[in-house]
Amino acid sequence: MKRTLAFASGAFIAAALAVAAPAWAQANDPVVTQARAAGAIGEMTDGYLGFAPGASISADLRGRVEQINIQRRQLYTRRAAERNVSVNEMAAAVACEVFDHRIAVGERYRDEGGQWRQHTAAQPVAKPSFCP
Amino acid sequence: MRMRAKVLAGLGAAAAVAGCIPVQIQAPDEPIEINLNVNIRQEVIVRLERDAQELLEQNSNLF
């Protein structure tokens, strides 16, 4: 029992360290960046990355995106606990920032109604209704 | 006696009509609840704006 606890806390610390890596050590995964630019994957209003309908997604890409989403969820969960809000609320707050600044022209995204759209010069990103 | 019965019946009808009116005023309850939820949610998200920005900056590899 004690050992399980020690292992669990060790794993937790390792996960926390992995998430809290310094900014300079980070670089975007080129495979993910490329898929984003190609419109195969995109941001969703729930704060996670999703797979665009009709896009062919390799097992490798799927795994990378799922890893990112797992790490995002860890971030949201931790900060939500610190701020006494729900994980979904924290995720929604991040989605507001992402939809405001981080979806480049040409990229696709899933709007609040579940529709996939493309950010073009003529059509700006549709802001979710829950965003300020 | 008959007159009294008529008056009573009239009063009864009036009471029934009067009684019906307040019963009918019970239509909307869901829309109010939804609006309330949206307000609370947006307030929370406004409060979390700084945190959201910080998470994005510190974890740019995930976004």
N, CA and C atoms of all chains as a GROMACS GRO file, in nm:
protein
  585
    1MET      N    1   0.084  -0.121   0.000
    1MET     CA    2   0.000   0.000   0.000
    1MET      C    3   0.087   0.125   0.000
    2LYS      N    4   0.184   0.121   0.093
    2LYS     CA    5   0.274   0.237   0.103
    2LYS      C    6   0.354   0.252  -0.026
    3ARG      N    7   0.394   0.133  -0.078
    3ARG     CA    8   0.476   0.134  -0.198
    3ARG      C    9   0.394   0.189  -0.317
    4THR      N   10   0.267   0.146  -0.325
    4THR     CA   11   0.179   0.194  -0.432
    4THR      C   12   0.169   0.346  -0.427
    5LEU      N   13   0.155   0.393  -0.304
    5LEU     CA   14   0.138   0.538  -0.285
    5LEU      C   15   0.264   0.611  -0.331
    6ALA      N   16   0.381   0.554  -0.290
    6ALA     CA   17   0.508   0.615  -0.328
    6ALA      C   18   0.522   0.615  -0.480
    7PHE      N   19   0.483   0.502  -0.541
    7PHE     CA   20   0.493   0.493  -0.686
    7PHE      C   21   0.401   0.594  -0.752
    8ALA      N   22   0.280   0.601  -0.699
    8ALA     CA   23   0.180   0.693  -0.757
    8ALA      C   24   0.228   0.837  -0.748
    9SER      N   25   0.282   0.874  -0.632
    9SER     CA   26   0.327   1.013  -0.617
    9SER      C   27   0.450   1.038  -0.704
   10GLY      N   28   0.535   0.934  -0.719
   10GLY     CA   29   0.651   0.947  -0.807
   10GLY      C   30   0.607   0.971  -0.950
   11ALA      N   31   0.507   0.894  -0.992
   11ALA     CA   32   0.457   0.907  -1.129
   11ALA      C   33   0.395   1.044  -1.147
   12PHE      N   34   0.328   1.090  -1.044
   12PHE     CA   35   0.263   1.221  -1.052
   12PHE      C   36   0.367   1.331  -1.067
   13ILE      N   37   0.474   1.321  -0.986
   13ILE     CA   38   0.579   1.422  -0.994
   13ILE      C   39   0.645   1.420  -1.131
   14ALA      N   40   0.670   1.298  -1.182
   14ALA     CA   41   0.730   1.286  -1.315
   14ALA      C   42   0.640   1.352  -1.420
   15ALA      N   43   0.510   1.326  -1.409
   15ALA     CA   44   0.415   1.384  -1.504
   15ALA      C   45   0.415   1.536  -1.491
   16ALA      N   46   0.420   1.582  -1.368
   16ALA     CA   47   0.417   1.727  -1.344
   16ALA      C   48   0.543   1.792  -1.403
   17LEU      N   49   0.657   1.726  -1.385
   17LEU     CA   50   0.782   1.779  -1.439
   17LEU      C   51   0.778   1.782  -1.591
   18ALA      N   52   0.721   1.674  -1.649
   18ALA     CA   53   0.714   1.667  -1.795
   18ALA      C   54   0.630   1.781  -1.849
   19VAL      N   55   0.522   1.811  -1.778
   19VAL     CA   56   0.431   1.916  -1.823
   19VAL      C   57   0.496   2.054  -1.802
   20ALA      N   58   0.572   2.066  -1.692
   20ALA     CA   59   0.627   2.196  -1.656
   20ALA      C   60   0.767   2.219  -1.715
   21ALA      N   61   0.794   2.154  -1.829
   21ALA     CA   62   0.926   2.175  -1.892
   21ALA      C   63   0.941   2.322  -1.932
   22PRO      N   64   1.061   2.375  -1.922
   22PRO     CA   65   1.080   2.517  -1.953
   22PRO      C   66   1.049   2.548  -2.099
   23ALA      N   67   1.009   2.673  -2.122
   23ALA     CA   68   0.964   2.713  -2.255
   23ALA      C   69   1.072   2.694  -2.360
   24TRP      N   70   1.197   2.720  -2.322
   24TRP     CA   71   1.304   2.710  -2.422
   24TRP      C   72   1.326   2.569  -2.473
   25ALA      N   73   1.282   2.470  -2.395
   25ALA     CA   74   1.302   2.331  -2.434
   25ALA      C   75   1.191   2.281  -2.526
   26GLN      N   76   1.098   2.370  -2.558
   26GLN     CA   77   0.982   2.323  -2.632
   26GLN      C   78   0.987   2.363  -2.779
   27ALA      N   79   0.944   2.270  -2.859
   27ALA     CA   80   0.929   2.300  -3.000
   27ALA      C   81   0.805   2.226  -3.048
   28ASN      N   82   0.734   2.286  -3.140
   28ASN     CA   83   0.616   2.218  -3.192
   28ASN      C   84   0.657   2.096  -3.274
   29ASP      N   85   0.582   1.991  -3.257
   29ASP     CA   86   0.603   1.867  -3.331
   29ASP      C   87   0.579   1.897  -3.480
   30PRO      N   88   0.682   1.878  -3.564
   30PRO     CA   89   0.665   1.913  -3.707
   30PRO      C   90   0.555   1.832  -3.777
   31VAL      N   91   0.538   1.708  -3.734
   31VAL     CA   92   0.433   1.624  -3.795
   31VAL      C   93   0.295   1.684  -3.767
   32VAL      N   94   0.277   1.730  -3.643
   32VAL     CA   95   0.149   1.789  -3.602
   32VAL      C   96   0.130   1.924  -3.672
   33THR      N   97   0.236   2.002  -3.676
   33THR     CA   98   0.228   2.133  -3.742
   33THR      C   99   0.189   2.118  -3.888
   34GLN      N  100   0.248   2.020  -3.952
   34GLN     CA  101   0.220   1.997  -4.095
   34GLN      C  102   0.074   1.955  -4.115
   35ALA      N  103   0.025   1.866  -4.028
   35ALA     CA  104  -0.114   1.817  -4.039
   35ALA      C  105  -0.214   1.930  -4.015
   36ARG      N  106  -0.175   2.020  -3.927
   36ARG     CA  107  -0.258   2.137  -3.899
   36ARG      C  108  -0.270   2.227  -4.020
   37ALA      N  109  -0.153   2.253  -4.081
   37ALA     CA  110  -0.149   2.340  -4.199
   37ALA      C  111  -0.226   2.276  -4.314
   38ALA      N  112  -0.225   2.142  -4.320
   38ALA     CA  113  -0.293   2.072  -4.428
   38ALA      C  114  -0.444   2.060  -4.400
   39GLY      N  115  -0.486   2.097  -4.281
   39GLY     CA  116  -0.628   2.091  -4.248
   39GLY      C  117  -0.678   1.954  -4.207
   40ALA      N  118  -0.585   1.861  -4.181
   40ALA     CA  119  -0.625   1.726  -4.140
   40ALA      C  120  -0.669   1.724  -3.993
   41ILE      N  121  -0.608   1.813  -3.915
   41ILE     CA  122  -0.644   1.825  -3.774
   41ILE      C  123  -0.667   1.973  -3.743
   42GLY      N  124  -0.733   1.999  -3.634
   42GLY     CA  125  -0.756   2.139  -3.599
   42GLY      C  126  -0.805   2.156  -3.458
   43GLU      N  127  -0.810   2.280  -3.417
   43GLU     CA  128  -0.856   2.313  -3.282
   43GLU      C  129  -1.008   2.298  -3.272
   44MET      N  130  -1.053   2.263  -3.151
   44MET     CA  131  -1.197   2.252  -3.125
   44MET      C  132  -1.232   2.343  -3.008
   45THR      N  133  -1.360   2.380  -2.998
   45THR     CA  134  -1.400   2.476  -2.895
   45THR      C  135  -1.394   2.417  -2.754
   46ASP      N  136  -1.371   2.286  -2.744
   46ASP     CA  137  -1.360   2.226  -2.610
   46ASP      C  138  -1.218   2.233  -2.554
   47GLY      N  139  -1.126   2.292  -2.632
   47GLY     CA  140  -0.990   2.309  -2.582
   47GLY      C  141  -0.894   2.198  -2.624
   48TYR      N  142  -0.940   2.112  -2.714
   48TYR     CA  143  -0.855   2.001  -2.758
   48TYR      C  144  -0.841   2.001  -2.910
   49LEU      N  145  -0.744   1.924  -2.960
   49LEU     CA  146  -0.728   1.907  -3.104
   49LEU      C  147  -0.818   1.794  -3.152
   50GLY      N  148  -0.869   1.809  -3.274
   50GLY     CA  149  -0.955   1.704  -3.329
   50GLY      C  150  -0.916   1.671  -3.472
   51PHE      N  151  -0.973   1.563  -3.521
   51PHE     CA  152  -0.945   1.515  -3.657
   51PHE      C  153  -1.057   1.562  -3.750
   52ALA      N  154  -1.018   1.628  -3.857
   52ALA     CA  155  -1.118   1.680  -3.950
   52ALA      C  156  -1.184   1.563  -4.024
   53PRO      N  157  -1.314   1.573  -4.049
   53PRO     CA  158  -1.382   1.464  -4.120
   53PRO      C  159  -1.329   1.454  -4.262
   54GLY      N  160  -1.311   1.332  -4.307
   54GLY     CA  161  -1.265   1.310  -4.444
   54GLY      C  162  -1.114   1.308  -4.459
   55ALA      N  163  -1.043   1.354  -4.357
   55ALA     CA  164  -0.896   1.355  -4.364
   55ALA      C  165  -0.843   1.216  -4.334
   56SER      N  166  -0.738   1.176  -4.407
   56SER     CA  167  -0.679   1.045  -4.375
   56SER      C  168  -0.572   1.068  -4.268
   57ILE      N  169  -0.590   1.001  -4.157
   57ILE     CA  170  -0.504   1.022  -4.042
   57ILE      C  171  -0.422   0.895  -4.019
   58SER      N  172  -0.291   0.909  -4.022
   58SER     CA  173  -0.205   0.791  -3.996
   58SER      C  174  -0.208   0.758  -3.848
   59ALA      N  175  -0.174   0.635  -3.818
   59ALA     CA  176  -0.170   0.592  -3.678
   59ALA      C  177  -0.068   0.676  -3.601
   60ASP      N  178   0.041   0.710  -3.668
   60ASP     CA  179   0.145   0.792  -3.605
   60ASP      C  180   0.089   0.929  -3.566
   61LEU      N  181   0.022   0.993  -3.659
   61LEU     CA  182  -0.034   1.126  -3.632
   61LEU      C  183  -0.140   1.118  -3.522
   62ARG      N  184  -0.224   1.016  -3.531
   62ARG     CA  185  -0.329   1.000  -3.430
   62ARG      C  186  -0.269   0.991  -3.290
   63GLY      N  187  -0.161   0.913  -3.280
   63GLY     CA  188  -0.094   0.896  -3.152
   63GLY      C  189  -0.036   1.027  -3.100
   64ARG      N  190   0.025   1.103  -3.188
   64ARG     CA  191   0.084   1.232  -3.147
   64ARG      C  192  -0.023   1.330  -3.099
   65VAL      N  193  -0.133   1.335  -3.173
   65VAL     CA  194  -0.241   1.427  -3.136
   65VAL      C  195  -0.302   1.383  -3.002
   66GLU      N  196  -0.318   1.254  -2.986
   66GLU     CA  197  -0.376   1.206  -2.860
   66GLU      C  198  -0.284   1.238  -2.742
   67GLN      N  199  -0.154   1.227  -2.766
   67GLN     CA  200  -0.057   1.262  -2.660
   67GLN      C  201  -0.070   1.410  -2.622
   68ILE      N  202  -0.083   1.493  -2.723
   68ILE     CA  203  -0.098   1.638  -2.696
   68ILE      C  204  -0.225   1.662  -2.614
   69ASN      N  205  -0.333   1.595  -2.654
   69ASN     CA  206  -0.459   1.616  -2.582
   69ASN      C  207  -0.450   1.566  -2.437
   70ILE      N  208  -0.378   1.458  -2.416
   70ILE     CA  209  -0.360   1.407  -2.279
   70ILE      C  210  -0.283   1.511  -2.196
   71GLN      N  211  -0.179   1.567  -2.256
   71GLN     CA  212  -0.100   1.668  -2.184
   71GLN      C  213  -0.178   1.796  -2.160
   72ARG      N  214  -0.260   1.833  -2.260
   72ARG     CA  215  -0.346   1.950  -2.240
   72ARG      C  216  -0.440   1.926  -2.124
   73ARG      N  217  -0.498   1.805  -2.122
   73ARG     CA  218  -0.593   1.776  -2.015
   73ARG      C  219  -0.526   1.783  -1.878
   74GLN      N  220  -0.401   1.739  -1.872
   74GLN     CA  221  -0.327   1.749  -1.745
   74GLN      C  222  -0.311   1.895  -1.703
   75LEU      N  223  -0.277   1.978  -1.800
   75LEU     CA  224  -0.262   2.122  -1.772
   75LEU      C  225  -0.393   2.180  -1.720
   76TYR      N  226  -0.501   2.151  -1.792
   76TYR     CA  227  -0.631   2.206  -1.755
   76TYR      C  228  -0.671   2.158  -1.615
   77THR      N  229  -0.649   2.030  -1.591
   77THR     CA  230  -0.690   1.971  -1.464
   77THR      C  231  -0.618   2.036  -1.347
   78ARG      N  232  -0.488   2.054  -1.364
   78ARG     CA  233  -0.409   2.112  -1.255
   78ARG      C  234  -0.450   2.256  -1.227
   79ARG      N  235  -0.461   2.334  -1.333
   79ARG     CA  236  -0.495   2.476  -1.314
   79ARG      C  237  -0.638   2.492  -1.264
   80ALA      N  238  -0.726   2.404  -1.310
   80ALA     CA  239  -0.866   2.409  -1.265
   80ALA      C  240  -0.874   2.385  -1.115
   81ALA      N  241  -0.794   2.289  -1.068
   81ALA     CA  242  -0.794   2.260  -0.924
   81ALA      C  243  -0.742   2.379  -0.845
   82GLU      N  244  -0.639   2.445  -0.899
   82GLU     CA  245  -0.583   2.563  -0.830
   82GLU      C  246  -0.682   2.678  -0.822
   83ARG      N  247  -0.766   2.688  -0.925
   83ARG     CA  248  -0.859   2.802  -0.933
   83ARG      C  249  -1.000   2.767  -0.888
   84ASN      N  250  -1.018   2.641  -0.849
   84ASN     CA  251  -1.150   2.599  -0.800
   84ASN      C  252  -1.259   2.610  -0.907
   85VAL      N  253  -1.225   2.571  -1.028
   85VAL     CA  254  -1.325   2.569  -1.135
   85VAL      C  255  -1.324   2.429  -1.196
   86SER      N  256  -1.416   2.404  -1.286
   86SER     CA  257  -1.420   2.270  -1.347
   86SER      C  258  -1.314   2.262  -1.458
   87VAL      N  259  -1.274   2.139  -1.489
   87VAL     CA  260  -1.174   2.117  -1.595
   87VAL      C  261  -1.228   2.172  -1.728
   88ASN      N  262  -1.358   2.151  -1.752
   88ASN     CA  263  -1.418   2.201  -1.876
   88ASN      C  264  -1.415   2.353  -1.884
   89GLU      N  265  -1.432   2.418  -1.773
   89GLU     CA  266  -1.428   2.565  -1.772
   89GLU      C  267  -1.287   2.614  -1.804
   90MET      N  268  -1.188   2.548  -1.743
   90MET     CA  269  -1.049   2.587  -1.771
   90MET      C  270  -1.018   2.562  -1.919
   91ALA      N  271  -1.064   2.448  -1.970
   91ALA     CA  272  -1.040   2.415  -2.110
   91ALA      C  273  -1.109   2.516  -2.202
   92ALA      N  274  -1.228   2.558  -2.164
   92ALA     CA  275  -1.302   2.656  -2.245
   92ALA      C  276  -1.230   2.790  -2.246
   93ALA      N  277  -1.174   2.828  -2.130
   93ALA     CA  278  -1.101   2.955  -2.122
   93ALA      C  279  -0.979   2.952  -2.215
   94VAL      N  280  -0.911   2.837  -2.219
   94VAL     CA  281  -0.795   2.824  -2.309
   94VAL      C  282  -0.843   2.828  -2.455
   95ALA      N  283  -0.955   2.760  -2.481
   95ALA     CA  284  -1.010   2.759  -2.617
   95ALA      C  285  -1.039   2.902  -2.665
   96CYS      N  286  -1.086   2.987  -2.574
   96CYS     CA  287  -1.114   3.126  -2.611
   96CYS      C  288  -0.986   3.195  -2.659
   97GLU      N  289  -0.876   3.173  -2.586
   97GLU     CA  290  -0.747   3.232  -2.626
   97GLU      C  291  -0.701   3.175  -2.760
   98VAL      N  292  -0.714   3.043  -2.773
   98VAL     CA  293  -0.670   2.975  -2.896
   98VAL      C  294  -0.750   3.027  -3.015
   99PHE      N  295  -0.882   3.037  -2.998
   99PHE     CA  296  -0.966   3.081  -3.109
   99PHE      C  297  -0.942   3.229  -3.142
  100ASP      N  298  -0.895   3.301  -3.043
  100ASP     CA  299  -0.867   3.444  -3.063
  100ASP      C  300  -0.735   3.466  -3.138
  101HIS      N  301  -0.634   3.384  -3.106
  101HIS     CA  302  -0.499   3.416  -3.156
  101HIS      C  303  -0.426   3.303  -3.227
  102ARG      N  304  -0.462   3.179  -3.203
  102ARG     CA  305  -0.373   3.070  -3.244
  102ARG      C  306  -0.420   2.986  -3.362
  103ILE      N  307  -0.522   3.031  -3.432
  103ILE     CA  308  -0.564   2.955  -3.550
  103ILE      C  309  -0.525   3.038  -3.673
  104ALA      N  310  -0.421   2.989  -3.742
  104ALA     CA  311  -0.367   3.066  -3.855
  104ALA      C  312  -0.458   3.057  -3.977
  105VAL      N  313  -0.441   3.152  -4.066
  105VAL     CA  314  -0.516   3.149  -4.192
  105VAL      C  315  -0.480   3.020  -4.267
  106GLY      N  316  -0.581   2.953  -4.316
  106GLY     CA  317  -0.559   2.827  -4.386
  106GLY      C  318  -0.590   2.706  -4.299
  107GLU      N  319  -0.580   2.723  -4.167
  107GLU     CA  320  -0.606   2.611  -4.077
  107GLU      C  321  -0.756   2.587  -4.060
  108ARG      N  322  -0.789   2.464  -4.027
  108ARG     CA  323  -0.929   2.430  -4.003
  108ARG      C  324  -0.954   2.419  -3.854
  109TYR      N  325  -1.080   2.435  -3.817
  109TYR     CA  326  -1.116   2.424  -3.675
  109TYR      C  327  -1.261   2.379  -3.666
  110ARG      N  328  -1.298   2.325  -3.552
  110ARG     CA  329  -1.437   2.282  -3.532
  110ARG      C  330  -1.507   2.386  -3.446
  111ASP      N  331  -1.615   2.442  -3.498
  111ASP     CA  332  -1.684   2.549  -3.425
  111ASP      C  333  -1.774   2.490  -3.315
  112GLU      N  334  -1.839   2.580  -3.244
  112GLU     CA  335  -1.920   2.540  -3.129
  112GLU      C  336  -2.033   2.445  -3.167
  113GLY      N  337  -2.086   2.463  -3.288
  113GLY     CA  338  -2.195   2.378  -3.333
  113GLY      C  339  -2.148   2.244  -3.388
  114GLY      N  340  -2.016   2.221  -3.386
  114GLY     CA  341  -1.963   2.094  -3.434
  114GLY      C  342  -1.925   2.095  -3.582
  115GLN      N  343  -1.941   2.210  -3.646
  115GLN     CA  344  -1.908   2.222  -3.788
  115GLN      C  345  -1.759   2.251  -3.805
  116TRP      N  346  -1.699   2.185  -3.903
  116TRP     CA  347  -1.559   2.216  -3.934
  116TRP      C  348  -1.553   2.329  -4.035
  117ARG      N  349  -1.474   2.429  -4.006
  117ARG     CA  350  -1.460   2.546  -4.093
  117ARG      C  351  -1.313   2.573  -4.117
  118GLN      N  352  -1.289   2.658  -4.216
  118GLN     CA  353  -1.151   2.696  -4.242
  118GLN      C  354  -1.136   2.846  -4.219
  119HIS      N  355  -1.026   2.880  -4.153
  119HIS     CA  356  -0.994   3.020  -4.134
  119HIS      C  357  -0.934   3.073  -4.265
  120THR      N  358  -1.003   3.166  -4.327
  120THR     CA  359  -0.951   3.226  -4.450
  120THR      C  360  -0.940   3.377  -4.428
  121ALA      N  361  -0.877   3.442  -4.524
  121ALA     CA  362  -0.863   3.588  -4.514
  121ALA      C  363  -1.001   3.652  -4.510
  122ALA      N  364  -1.094   3.594  -4.586
  122ALA     CA  365  -1.229   3.652  -4.594
  122ALA      C  366  -1.315   3.611  -4.476
  123GLN      N  367  -1.286   3.494  -4.418
  123GLN     CA  368  -1.370   3.443  -4.309
  123GLN      C  369  -1.288   3.424  -4.182
  124PRO      N  370  -1.298   3.519  -4.090
  124PRO     CA  371  -1.224   3.506  -3.964
  124PRO      C  372  -1.279   3.391  -3.880
  125VAL      N  373  -1.202   3.353  -3.780
  125VAL     CA  374  -1.242   3.241  -3.693
  125VAL      C  375  -1.369   3.278  -3.616
  126ALA      N  376  -1.465   3.187  -3.616
  126ALA     CA  377  -1.590   3.209  -3.543
  126ALA      C  378  -1.566   3.188  -3.394
  127LYS      N  379  -1.580   3.295  -3.319
  127LYS     CA  380  -1.553   3.290  -3.175
  127LYS      C  381  -1.665   3.215  -3.103
  128PRO      N  382  -1.630   3.124  -3.010
  128PRO     CA  383  -1.734   3.055  -2.935
  128PRO      C  384  -1.818   3.153  -2.852
  129SER      N  385  -1.947   3.121  -2.834
  129SER     CA  386  -2.038   3.215  -2.768
  129SER      C  387  -2.003   3.236  -2.620
  130PHE      N  388  -1.932   3.139  -2.561
  130PHE     CA  389  -1.901   3.152  -2.417
  130PHE      C  390  -1.776   3.237  -2.391
  131CYS      N  391  -1.713   3.284  -2.497
  131CYS     CA  392  -1.593   3.365  -2.479
  131CYS      C  393  -1.629   3.512  -2.457
  132PRO      N  394  -1.550   3.582  -2.377
  132PRO     CA  395  -1.578   3.724  -2.351
  132PRO      C  396  -1.559   3.810  -2.476
  133MET      N  397  -8.482   3.164  -0.188
  133MET     CA  398  -8.402   3.041  -0.182
  133MET      C  399  -8.337   3.014  -0.318
  134ARG      N  400  -8.422   3.024  -0.423
  134ARG     CA  401  -8.372   3.001  -0.558
  134ARG      C  402  -8.271   3.110  -0.598
  135MET      N  403  -8.310   3.232  -0.558
  135MET     CA  404  -8.226   3.348  -0.588
  135MET      C  405  -8.088   3.330  -0.525
  136ARG      N  406  -8.090   3.281  -0.403
  136ARG     CA  407  -7.964   3.261  -0.330
  136ARG      C  408  -7.877   3.156  -0.400
  137ALA      N  409  -7.948   3.055  -0.447
  137ALA     CA  410  -7.875   2.950  -0.518
  137ALA      C  411  -7.809   3.007  -0.643
  138LYS      N  412  -7.884   3.092  -0.711
  138LYS     CA  413  -7.829   3.153  -0.833
  138LYS      C  414  -7.706   3.239  -0.803
  139VAL      N  415  -7.722   3.318  -0.696
  139VAL     CA  416  -7.610   3.405  -0.656
  139VAL      C  417  -7.487   3.321  -0.623
  140LEU      N  418  -7.514   3.216  -0.550
  140LEU     CA  419  -7.403   3.127  -0.509
  140LEU      C  420  -7.336   3.064  -0.632
  141ALA      N  421  -7.424   3.022  -0.726
  141ALA     CA  422  -7.369   2.961  -0.848
  141ALA      C  423  -7.285   3.063  -0.924
  142GLY      N  424  -7.339   3.185  -0.928
  142GLY     CA  425  -7.265   3.292  -0.996
  142GLY      C  426  -7.131   3.316  -0.929
  143LEU      N  427  -7.133   3.322  -0.801
  143LEU     CA  428  -7.009   3.344  -0.724
  143LEU      C  429  -6.910   3.230  -0.751
  144GLY      N  430  -6.969   3.109  -0.755
  144GLY     CA  431  -6.885   2.990  -0.780
  144GLY      C  432  -6.819   3.001  -0.916
  145ALA      N  433  -6.896   3.040  -1.016
  145ALA     CA  434  -6.841   3.054  -1.152
  145ALA      C  435  -6.733   3.161  -1.155
  146ALA      N  436  -6.761   3.272  -1.087
  146ALA     CA  437  -6.662   3.380  -1.083
  146ALA      C  438  -6.534   3.332  -1.016
  147ALA      N  439  -6.553   3.260  -0.909
  147ALA     CA  440  -6.436   3.208  -0.836
  147ALA      C  441  -6.358   3.112  -0.924
  148ALA      N  442  -6.434   3.031  -0.999
  148ALA     CA  443  -6.367   2.933  -1.086
  148ALA      C  444  -6.287   3.005  -1.194
  149VAL      N  445  -6.348   3.108  -1.252
  149VAL     CA  446  -6.279   3.184  -1.357
  149VAL      C  447  -6.155   3.253  -1.298
  150ALA      N  448  -6.180   3.316  -1.182
  150ALA     CA  449  -6.068   3.385  -1.117
  150ALA      C  450  -5.958   3.286  -1.081
  151GLY      N  451  -6.004   3.171  -1.036
  151GLY     CA  452  -5.908   3.067  -0.995
  151GLY      C  453  -5.831   3.014  -1.113
  152CYS      N  454  -5.891   3.017  -1.229
  152CYS     CA  455  -5.824   2.963  -1.348
  152CYS      C  456  -5.709   3.051  -1.393
  153ILE      N  457  -5.727   3.179  -1.380
  153ILE     CA  458  -5.628   3.271  -1.437
  153ILE      C  459  -5.487   3.251  -1.380
  154PRO      N  460  -5.471   3.250  -1.247
  154PRO     CA  461  -5.334   3.232  -1.196
  154PRO      C  462  -5.274   3.097  -1.233
  155VAL      N  463  -5.359   2.995  -1.247
  155VAL     CA  464  -5.308   2.862  -1.281
  155VAL      C  465  -5.244   2.863  -1.419
  156GLN      N  466  -5.301   2.945  -1.507
  156GLN     CA  467  -5.249   2.946  -1.644
  156GLN      C  468  -5.113   3.016  -1.655
  157ILE      N  469  -5.078   3.097  -1.557
  157ILE     CA  470  -4.949   3.168  -1.566
  157ILE      C  471  -4.837   3.081  -1.512
  158GLN      N  472  -4.806   2.977  -1.585
  158GLN     CA  473  -4.690   2.897  -1.545
  158GLN      C  474  -4.627   2.839  -1.673
  159ALA      N  475  -4.583   2.928  -1.757
  159ALA     CA  476  -4.526   2.882  -1.884
  159ALA      C  477  -4.373   2.870  -1.883
  160PRO      N  478  -4.297   2.980  -1.876
  160PRO     CA  479  -4.154   2.965  -1.901
  160PRO      C  480  -4.074   2.931  -1.775
  161ASP      N  481  -3.994   2.830  -1.782
  161ASP     CA  482  -3.901   2.806  -1.671
  161ASP      C  483  -3.762   2.766  -1.723
  162GLU      N  484  -3.759   2.700  -1.838
  162GLU     CA  485  -3.629   2.656  -1.892
  162GLU      C  486  -3.540   2.769  -1.944
  163PRO      N  487  -3.594   2.860  -2.026
  163PRO     CA  488  -3.506   2.965  -2.083
  163PRO      C  489  -3.432   3.044  -1.976
  164ILE      N  490  -3.497   3.071  -1.864
  164ILE     CA  491  -3.436   3.147  -1.756
  164ILE      C  492  -3.314   3.072  -1.703
  165GLU      N  493  -3.330   2.944  -1.687
  165GLU     CA  494  -3.220   2.862  -1.635
  165GLU      C  495  -3.099   2.865  -1.730
  166ILE      N  496  -3.125   2.852  -1.858
  166ILE     CA  497  -3.017   2.850  -1.958
  166ILE      C  498  -2.940   2.982  -1.956
  167ASN      N  499  -3.012   3.093  -1.953
  167ASN     CA  500  -2.946   3.223  -1.951
  167ASN      C  501  -2.854   3.237  -1.830
  168LEU      N  502  -2.902   3.188  -1.718
  168LEU     CA  503  -2.826   3.196  -1.594
  168LEU      C  504  -2.695   3.119  -1.608
  169ASN      N  505  -2.705   3.001  -1.667
  169ASN     CA  506  -2.586   2.918  -1.685
  169ASN      C  507  -2.483   2.988  -1.773
  170VAL      N  508  -2.529   3.050  -1.880
  170VAL     CA  509  -2.439   3.118  -1.972
  170VAL      C  510  -2.366   3.230  -1.898
  171ASN      N  511  -2.443   3.305  -1.817
  171ASN     CA  512  -2.383   3.416  -1.744
  171ASN      C  513  -2.273   3.369  -1.650
  172ILE      N  514  -2.302   3.266  -1.574
  172ILE     CA  515  -2.204   3.216  -1.478
  172ILE      C  516  -2.080   3.166  -1.550
  173ARG      N  517  -2.101   3.095  -1.657
  173ARG     CA  518  -1.992   3.038  -1.732
  173ARG      C  519  -1.900   3.148  -1.787
  174GLN      N  520  -1.960   3.249  -1.845
  174GLN     CA  521  -1.880   3.355  -1.904
  174GLN      C  522  -1.800   3.429  -1.797
  175GLU      N  523  -1.862   3.447  -1.683
  175GLU     CA  524  -1.793   3.515  -1.573
  175GLU      C  525  -1.668   3.438  -1.533
  176VAL      N  526  -1.683   3.305  -1.524
  176VAL     CA  527  -1.569   3.220  -1.487
  176VAL      C  528  -1.460   3.230  -1.592
  177ILE      N  529  -1.500   3.230  -1.718
  177ILE     CA  530  -1.402   3.232  -1.825
  177ILE      C  531  -1.328   3.366  -1.829
  178VAL      N  532  -1.398   3.473  -1.802
  178VAL     CA  533  -1.334   3.604  -1.793
  178VAL      C  534  -1.227   3.602  -1.682
  179ARG      N  535  -1.264   3.541  -1.570
  179ARG     CA  536  -1.173   3.533  -1.456
  179ARG      C  537  -1.049   3.448  -1.488
  180LEU      N  538  -1.065   3.353  -1.581
  180LEU     CA  539  -0.955   3.260  -1.612
  180LEU      C  540  -0.869   3.306  -1.729
  181GLU      N  541  -0.895   3.426  -1.779
  181GLU     CA  542  -0.826   3.471  -1.900
  181GLU      C  543  -0.674   3.472  -1.883
  182ARG      N  544  -0.630   3.527  -1.771
  182ARG     CA  545  -0.485   3.533  -1.743
  182ARG      C  546  -0.423   3.394  -1.737
  183ASP      N  547  -0.493   3.303  -1.668
  183ASP     CA  548  -0.444   3.166  -1.656
  183ASP      C  549  -0.432   3.100  -1.793
  184ALA      N  550  -0.533   3.124  -1.875
  184ALA     CA  551  -0.534   3.064  -2.008
  184ALA      C  552  -0.415   3.115  -2.089
  185GLN      N  553  -0.391   3.246  -2.082
  185GLN     CA  554  -0.278   3.304  -2.156
  185GLN      C  555  -0.146   3.244  -2.108
  186GLU      N  556  -0.135   3.230  -1.977
  186GLU     CA  557  -0.013   3.176  -1.918
  186GLU      C  558   0.010   3.031  -1.964
  187LEU      N  559  -0.096   2.952  -1.961
  187LEU     CA  560  -0.082   2.812  -2.004
  187LEU      C  561  -0.035   2.804  -2.149
  188LEU      N  562  -0.088   2.890  -2.233
  188LEU     CA  563  -0.049   2.889  -2.375
  188LEU      C  564   0.098   2.928  -2.391
  189GLU      N  565   0.139   3.032  -2.318
  189GLU     CA  566   0.277   3.080  -2.330
  189GLU      C  567   0.377   2.977  -2.280
  190GLN      N  568   0.342   2.914  -2.169
  190GLN     CA  569   0.437   2.820  -2.106
  190GLN      C  570   0.437   2.682  -2.170
  191ASN      N  571   0.338   2.656  -2.253
  191ASN     CA  572   0.329   2.522  -2.314
  191ASN      C  573   0.303   2.534  -2.463
  192SER      N  574   0.381   2.617  -2.527
  192SER     CA  575   0.354   2.646  -2.668
  192SER      C  576   0.370   2.522  -2.756
  193ASN      N  577   0.439   2.420  -2.706
  193ASN     CA  578   0.452   2.297  -2.785
  193ASN      C  579   0.321   2.220  -2.795
  194LEU      N  580   0.227   2.253  -2.707
  194LEU     CA  581   0.100   2.180  -2.707
  194LEU      C  582  -0.010   2.256  -2.780
  195PHE      N  583   0.021   2.375  -2.828
  195PHE     CA  584  -0.084   2.455  -2.893
  195PHE      C  585  -0.042   2.506  -3.032
   0.00000   0.00000   0.00000
